[in-house]
Every structure is written in C-alpha cells, then in structure tokens.
Amino acid sequence: PVDKLYYSGRTFKQVGMALQKMGPEATRAVIAEGLRTTPGSDSYNRARTLQRKLSTGESITASELGHLYDALRRDQAQGGKQGADLGQAGVKLEGGTPEVKEGELIDGARRTAKGLVNKKKVIGFDRLPTGYQKSFKDGLMKATPEVQAVLGKMYAGADYALLNEHRSYYSDGKAKDVVHLGKNATPYTIAHELFHKLDRGFKISSTLQAGLTQDSVALNVVSGGDIKEYLIKTYPNVFTKEQLTGEMIFLEKYRGISDILDGMSDGKVDYGYGHSEDYWKDPRMMEAEAWAQFGGIHFENDPEVMKLFELLFPNFSRNAIIALKGLM
C-alpha cells in the first residue's frame, strides 16, 4: 500500500504521512540524508530543525517531513552535495543536468530506512548485478501468463539486499519487507522470494492449508506411508543417486517439489532439497513454502515439472492457481 502511494505522485504531505507509517526509522533516515547535504543549504537547515525536534521529543509533522524531501530534491537539482544514499535514491544525469524523480527519491529514502533496520544495504531491482536483472527478465518471458502478469507488475518496485552467503530469504515485518539474495541466487530464487513477499502482503498461504493437507493424506494412503519409496518406483526418471551418500534424491529441476515433500515429512526424509527439521516446526512454514515453490515452478514453467507438481498436489495446485489469478 505504501509503495502504491509512493509511485502515484501525491503531495509531499501525503509522502510524509506514508513514511511516518513505516516507523521512526524512516524519519531518522530522511533526516540523516538531509544532514549529509551542504551546510547552510535548505535541505541541511530543515534536517537540523527536525533533528532538534527529535532530540527534544517534539513531534514532526508529515508536512515537515515531506518538505524536507522537497528541499533535498531542489538542492540536488542545483548541484548541492548529497550523501552516497541519495545516488541510490534515483539521481540521474541527462545532458549534464541533474534530475531527481520524486518517487525515486522516496524509494531511496525508504531503502535507506530499511537498510538501518536490516543492517544491510537495501537497493532497487535496477541496482542488482546486470546478470541478475537480465536472467530474471529473460526467465519471466518464459513463465506462465499468470506469473508474468503478477510478478511483472511488482518485481521492479520491490526492495533487495545482496548477501555474502549462500542462503537467500525474504524478511517480513514492518520496515523490513526485503528480498535477500545469496551468492548462488538464481531467477527461480528471485521468483520464489517474491512469492513470499506476495504472501506477506495478501495473506495467501493460510488459505491453502486445507488443499495441501488433502494432498498429503492422499499421498500417504496411496504410498502405504512410504512416500519417497513410492515416488522412486513410480517416477524413477525424476531421481538421481547422490554420489557421496548413495541416497536417491530429486533432480535439481524438481527442487520445489522436493522441498514441499520435505516439509510434509517435517524434514525427516531426505529428498535432496529442503529445510531443517527446526524450520518446519513453525506450523506456518509448510503452506508458505509450498506457495513460494509453486511460484518458482510456474516461473520456470518446465512442462515435466509442472505435470508432476499437479499430479502430486492437485488440490493445492488448483487452489494456488485460483489465488494467483486473483492477484492479476
């Protein structure tokens, strides 16, 4: 909801109100940007005034906060000195003339605030490595029409952080709402985490629990309680032998299905791709991960994977598609 307001070109007062709803971190980040401008500039003076209010416990109005943004924008257009985060906020040079788009400036301040909360640099999609951007956009062109429509209108406005570790994840909560991408992140990873973001905004996965439970019960019944052995015998071509352990695991392209089955076993059965047993102790994780894996699978749109997914999880798949279409 706040993002929609940012992009709509509302008044500075409305922008200030939106940022205030994000919490005090956003206000502090905006003031910090102002204090990094040239001393004596309008931005600097306004930031000093608001900083004094913060230190004395006085309230800061939305209009004051919005006018600080206005001052930052005007100072930049006049060549005023800005901190590094303002470059992230959307400063562009065209024909030698600095241009700051109001929505982009607000995006940058929001990401600065989130960076303080997450203790990581938060950036927009256009600041991701070029390879990430191209591979995701190329992948989106091959996704199902529903995923193209839903992710196509939200990936560019999402906030991201690059990690120096293998794990990728989505951080939920007020003033967070950030897609964290690890060193091995793929287009599938980005789509998966964006589906977690969709779940956070629209509370989707909680509506999918019943269908997923029905599919789990059906698999246990047809397999006699040993789902993995049943799948190896029924669909041998989707498995491969792990060289070190000799364990039969899913081929990589079936990693989303593997993770869902891993969750159904509470992490006790090794399908090759999944989470720890502790992860599955949170009762919300099963349907949340299933929804995100559904998103990744429909993003890659591999016919063989899609077919197996629908065969194993018919009720969940049907309900998830209905939910996805509702977001278009």
Secondary structure, DSSP 8 states (H G I E B T S, - for coil): -HHHHHHTT--HHHHHHHHHHT-HHHHHHHHHHHHTS-TTSHHHHHHHHHHHHHHHT----HHHHHHHHHHHHHHHHTT----HHHHHTTEEEETTEEEE-HHHHHHHHHHHHHHHHHTS--EEGGGS-HHHHHHHHHHHHHS-HHHHHHHHTTTTTSEEEE-SSS--EEE-STT--EEEE-TT--HHHHHHHHHHHHHHHH--GGGSHHHHHHHHHHHHHHHTT-HHHHHHHH-GGGEEE-TTT--EEE-GGGHHHHHHHHHHTTT-S--SS---TTGGGSTTHHHHHHHHHHHHHHHHT-HHHHHHHHHH-HHHHHHHHHHHHTT-
